[in-house]
Amino acid sequence: MSVLSVRSARNRTLCGSHVLAVVAAFFAAVFLVNGAMIYVALSTNSGVVGSEPYRTGLHYNERIAAEARQRRLGWTDSLSVGRDGGVVYTLAAPDGRPVAGLRTAGILGRPSTNRHDIALALREVAPGRYEAQIGPLAEGTWLIAIDACRADGADPVYRTRKRVWLTH
């Protein structure tokens, strides 16, 4: 064995401070990655689908009955949302006549969060044609839910919930 190889073997001895540095670096990397993942998880989708799922569940049978009543009406709807924020909603009876005189309101928002929700107050501009103007919308996926009632504060007689894709 040469003198050079003996010296290099002595310089490479593992001491306590080296082990401590390696272990500290490992756990620092683990904490850094975990911290980044926790931040991303908490700052994106909240995971909340409904604001009061228990109360909604209590009224589930009422909701099924309301949907059955809506199907029996036989009404058809048409909905369009433009990038300029124009919302046009039409309702027609089974014979094609417009369904007029309803109070319509709704919410337009992103499917993943409620941060961008916009309340809609549609007004009837022609028999069976309801419109709202809310301002320019970003491209992407939007959800729109509209309730049509016969009078203020009454239960909805017709509900629409649709997904809209806006592109350039």
Buried (B, 14 or more C-beta within 10 A) or exposed (E): EEEEEEEEEEEEEEEEEEEEEEEEEEEEEEEEEEEEEEEEEEEEEEEEEEEEEEEEEEEEEEEEEBEEEBEEEEBEBEBEBEEEBBBBBBBBBEEEEBBEEBBBBBBBBBEEEEEEEBEBEBEBEEEBBBBBEBEEBEEEEBBBBBBBBEEEEEEBBBBBEEEBEEEE
